[in-house]
Amino acid sequence: MGENKHKENEHKSGRRKTLRSLSQVSQLGATAIVCVALGLFLGYWLDSFFNTSPIFLIVFSLLGVISAIKAMIDLAKKL
């Protein structure tokens, strides 16, 4: 009976590790998407406000990608 509890605890521990890993990977993906989407939105909005077609869109898209890469590196260091 003691072996069953030990196996059950190992199973729960493995499940927790899997869910934690899945949560961290999801956080990486969501962070990247939000950074890029925010850059695209802000660039598009500024271009329409100042009537400067692709300038701000390109600049803020690149800034969004750069910030996504930095955020992903920072999150990966925490893992």
Backbone as JSON Lines, residues from 0, in Angstrom:
{"i":0,"aa":"M","n":[0.81,-1.18,0.0],"ca":[0.0,0.0,0.0],"c":[0.86,1.26,0.0]}
{"i":1,"aa":"G","n":[2.01,1.23,0.65],"ca":[2.91,2.37,0.67],"c":[3.47,2.65,-0.71]}
{"i":2,"aa":"E","n":[3.66,1.59,-1.5],"ca":[4.18,1.77,-2.86],"c":[3.17,2.52,-3.73]}
{"i":3,"aa":"N","n":[1.89,2.22,-3.54],"ca":[0.85,2.9,-4.33],"c":[0.84,4.4,-4.06]}
{"i":4,"aa":"K","n":[0.98,4.8,-2.78],"ca":[1.02,6.22,-2.46],"c":[2.24,6.89,-3.06]}
{"i":5,"aa":"H","n":[3.36,6.19,-3.03],"ca":[4.59,6.74,-3.59],"c":[4.45,6.94,-5.09]}
{"i":6,"aa":"K","n":[3.89,5.95,-5.79],"ca":[3.68,6.07,-7.23],"c":[2.69,7.17,-7.56]}
{"i":7,"aa":"E","n":[1.66,7.29,-6.72],"ca":[0.66,8.33,-6.93],"c":[1.27,9.72,-6.76]}
{"i":8,"aa":"N","n":[2.11,9.88,-5.74],"ca":[2.78,11.16,-5.52],"c":[3.73,11.49,-6.68]}
{"i":9,"aa":"E","n":[4.44,10.5,-7.19],"ca":[5.32,10.72,-8.34],"c":[4.51,11.13,-9.56]}
{"i":10,"aa":"H","n":[3.36,10.52,-9.74],"ca":[2.49,10.83,-10.88],"c":[1.99,12.27,-10.77]}
{"i":11,"aa":"K","n":[1.56,12.68,-9.57],"ca":[1.09,14.06,-9.37],"c":[2.22,15.06,-9.57]}
{"i":12,"aa":"S","n":[3.4,14.71,-9.1],"ca":[4.55,15.6,-9.25],"c":[4.91,15.76,-10.73]}
{"i":13,"aa":"G","n":[4.87,14.67,-11.49],"ca":[5.14,14.74,-12.92],"c":[4.11,15.56,-13.65]}
{"i":14,"aa":"R","n":[2.86,15.43,-13.23],"ca":[1.78,16.21,-13.86],"c":[1.96,17.7,-13.57]}
{"i":15,"aa":"R","n":[2.36,18.04,-12.34],"ca":[2.6,19.45,-12.0],"c":[3.73,20.03,-12.83]}
{"i":16,"aa":"K","n":[4.79,19.26,-13.0],"ca":[5.92,19.74,-13.81],"c":[5.5,19.96,-15.25]}
{"i":17,"aa":"T","n":[4.7,19.07,-15.77],"ca":[4.22,19.2,-17.15],"c":[3.35,20.44,-17.31]}
{"i":18,"aa":"L","n":[2.44,20.64,-16.37],"ca":[1.57,21.82,-16.44],"c":[2.36,23.11,-16.27]}
{"i":19,"aa":"R","n":[3.34,23.1,-15.4],"ca":[4.18,24.29,-15.21],"c":[4.94,24.61,-16.49]}
{"i":20,"aa":"S","n":[5.5,23.59,-17.13],"ca":[6.24,23.79,-18.37],"c":[5.31,24.31,-19.47]}
{"i":21,"aa":"L","n":[4.13,23.75,-19.55],"ca":[3.16,24.19,-20.55],"c":[2.76,25.65,-20.31]}
{"i":22,"aa":"S","n":[2.6,26.01,-19.05],"ca":[2.26,27.39,-18.7],"c":[3.37,28.35,-19.11]}
{"i":23,"aa":"Q","n":[4.61,27.97,-18.89],"ca":[5.74,28.83,-19.23],"c":[5.88,28.99,-20.74]}
{"i":24,"aa":"V","n":[5.68,27.93,-21.48],"ca":[5.76,28.01,-22.94],"c":[4.62,28.88,-23.48]}
{"i":25,"aa":"S","n":[3.44,28.74,-22.9],"ca":[2.31,29.58,-23.31],"c":[2.59,31.05,-23.02]}
{"i":26,"aa":"Q","n":[3.23,31.31,-21.9],"ca":[3.57,32.7,-21.56],"c":[4.55,33.27,-22.56]}
{"i":27,"aa":"L","n":[5.52,32.47,-23.0],"ca":[6.47,32.94,-24.02],"c":[5.75,33.31,-25.31]}
{"i":28,"aa":"G","n":[4.86,32.44,-25.75],"ca":[4.13,32.69,-26.99],"c":[3.22,33.9,-26.9]}
{"i":29,"aa":"A","n":[2.51,34.01,-25.78],"ca":[1.59,35.15,-25.6],"c":[2.37,36.46,-25.54]}
{"i":30,"aa":"T","n":[3.51,36.45,-24.88],"ca":[4.32,37.66,-24.79],"c":[4.79,38.1,-26.17]}
{"i":31,"aa":"A","n":[5.25,37.17,-26.97],"ca":[5.71,37.49,-28.32],"c":[4.58,38.06,-29.16]}
{"i":32,"aa":"I","n":[3.42,37.44,-29.09],"ca":[2.28,37.9,-29.89],"c":[1.85,39.3,-29.48]}
{"i":33,"aa":"V","n":[1.78,39.55,-28.18],"ca":[1.34,40.87,-27.7],"c":[2.33,41.95,-28.1]}
{"i":34,"aa":"C","n":[3.63,41.69,-27.97],"ca":[4.63,42.7,-28.33],"c":[4.55,43.06,-29.81]}
{"i":35,"aa":"V","n":[4.47,42.07,-30.66],"ca":[4.42,42.32,-32.11],"c":[3.1,43.0,-32.48]}
{"i":36,"aa":"A","n":[1.99,42.51,-31.92],"ca":[0.69,43.09,-32.25],"c":[0.61,44.54,-31.78]}
{"i":37,"aa":"L","n":[1.15,44.82,-30.61],"ca":[1.14,46.19,-30.11],"c":[1.97,47.11,-31.0]}
{"i":38,"aa":"G","n":[3.12,46.63,-31.45],"ca":[3.95,47.41,-32.38],"c":[3.24,47.67,-33.69]}
{"i":39,"aa":"L","n":[2.58,46.65,-34.23],"ca":[1.84,46.82,-35.48],"c":[0.69,47.81,-35.31]}
{"i":40,"aa":"F","n":[-0.06,47.66,-34.25],"ca":[-1.2,48.55,-34.01],"c":[-0.76,49.99,-33.82]}
{"i":41,"aa":"L","n":[0.25,50.19,-33.0],"ca":[0.73,51.54,-32.74],"c":[1.29,52.18,-34.01]}
{"i":42,"aa":"G","n":[2.05,51.41,-34.79],"ca":[2.6,51.93,-36.04],"c":[1.51,52.29,-37.04]}
{"i":43,"aa":"Y","n":[0.52,51.43,-37.15],"ca":[-0.59,51.69,-38.06],"c":[-1.36,52.94,-37.63]}
{"i":44,"aa":"W","n":[-1.62,53.05,-36.32],"ca":[-2.36,54.19,-35.81],"c":[-1.6,55.49,-36.03]}
{"i":45,"aa":"L","n":[-0.32,55.49,-35.76],"ca":[0.49,56.71,-35.96],"c":[0.57,57.08,-37.44]}
{"i":46,"aa":"D","n":[0.68,56.08,-38.31],"ca":[0.7,56.37,-39.75],"c":[-0.61,56.99,-40.21]}
{"i":47,"aa":"S","n":[-1.71,56.49,-39.7],"ca":[-3.0,57.07,-40.11],"c":[-3.19,58.45,-39.49]}
{"i":48,"aa":"F","n":[-2.66,58.68,-38.29],"ca":[-2.81,59.97,-37.63],"c":[-1.97,61.04,-38.32]}
{"i":49,"aa":"F","n":[-0.72,60.71,-38.65],"ca":[0.18,61.68,-39.28],"c":[0.19,61.59,-40.8]}
{"i":50,"aa":"N","n":[-0.55,60.64,-41.37],"ca":[-0.63,60.43,-42.82],"c":[0.76,60.17,-43.42]}
{"i":51,"aa":"T","n":[1.5,59.29,-42.78],"ca":[2.85,58.9,-43.24],"c":[2.86,57.39,-43.43]}
{"i":52,"aa":"S","n":[2.34,56.98,-44.55],"ca":[1.96,55.59,-44.78],"c":[2.81,54.5,-44.13]}
{"i":53,"aa":"P","n":[3.94,54.07,-44.65],"ca":[4.52,52.88,-44.01],"c":[5.61,53.17,-42.98]}
{"i":54,"aa":"I","n":[5.95,54.42,-42.74],"ca":[7.12,54.73,-41.91],"c":[6.96,54.2,-40.49]}
{"i":55,"aa":"F","n":[5.93,54.65,-39.79],"ca":[5.75,54.24,-38.39],"c":[5.41,52.76,-38.28]}
{"i":56,"aa":"L","n":[4.7,52.24,-39.25],"ca":[4.37,50.81,-39.24],"c":[5.64,49.96,-39.26]}
{"i":57,"aa":"I","n":[6.56,50.31,-40.11],"ca":[7.83,49.56,-40.2],"c":[8.64,49.72,-38.92]}
{"i":58,"aa":"V","n":[8.77,50.96,-38.46],"ca":[9.58,51.23,-37.26],"c":[9.01,50.49,-36.05]}
{"i":59,"aa":"F","n":[7.72,50.64,-35.81],"ca":[7.14,50.02,-34.62],"c":[6.98,48.51,-34.76]}
{"i":60,"aa":"S","n":[6.88,48.01,-35.98],"ca":[6.88,46.55,-36.17],"c":[8.23,45.99,-35.77]}
{"i":61,"aa":"L","n":[9.29,46.65,-36.2],"ca":[10.64,46.2,-35.82],"c":[10.85,46.32,-34.31]}
{"i":62,"aa":"L","n":[10.39,47.42,-33.72],"ca":[10.49,47.58,-32.27],"c":[9.7,46.5,-31.53]}
{"i":63,"aa":"G","n":[8.55,46.13,-32.07],"ca":[7.75,45.06,-31.48],"c":[8.46,43.71,-31.52]}
{"i":64,"aa":"V","n":[9.1,43.43,-32.65],"ca":[9.84,42.18,-32.78],"c":[11.04,42.16,-31.83]}
{"i":65,"aa":"I","n":[11.75,43.28,-31.78],"ca":[12.91,43.37,-30.88],"c":[12.48,43.22,-29.42]}
{"i":66,"aa":"S","n":[11.41,43.88,-29.04],"ca":[10.95,43.76,-27.66],"c":[10.44,42.37,-27.36]}
{"i":67,"aa":"A","n":[9.84,41.7,-28.34],"ca":[9.4,40.32,-28.14],"c":[10.59,39.39,-27.92]}
{"i":68,"aa":"I","n":[11.64,39.59,-28.7],"ca":[12.84,38.75,-28.53],"c":[13.46,38.99,-27.16]}
{"i":69,"aa":"K","n":[13.55,40.26,-26.75],"ca":[14.12,40.57,-25.43],"c":[13.27,39.97,-24.32]}
{"i":70,"aa":"A","n":[11.96,40.13,-24.42],"ca":[11.08,39.59,-23.4],"c":[11.18,38.07,-23.32]}
{"i":71,"aa":"M","n":[11.29,37.42,-24.48],"ca":[11.42,35.97,-24.48],"c":[12.74,35.52,-23.86]}
{"i":72,"aa":"I","n":[13.81,36.26,-24.13],"ca":[15.09,35.93,-23.53],"c":[15.02,36.1,-22.01]}
{"i":73,"aa":"D","n":[14.4,37.19,-21.56],"ca":[14.27,37.42,-20.12],"c":[13.45,36.33,-19.45]}
{"i":74,"aa":"L","n":[12.34,35.92,-20.09],"ca":[11.53,34.85,-19.53],"c":[12.27,33.52,-19.54]}
{"i":75,"aa":"A","n":[13.04,33.27,-20.59],"ca":[13.78,32.02,-20.67],"c":[14.87,31.95,-19.6]}
{"i":76,"aa":"K","n":[15.43,33.08,-19.22],"ca":[16.43,33.1,-18.16],"c":[15.83,32.71,-16.81]}
{"i":77,"aa":"K","n":[14.56,33.06,-16.62],"ca":[13.87,32.72,-15.37],"c":[13.57,31.23,-15.26]}
{"i":78,"aa":"L","n":[13.49,30.56,-16.41],"ca":[13.18,29.14,-16.39],"c":[14.4,28.41,-15.91]}
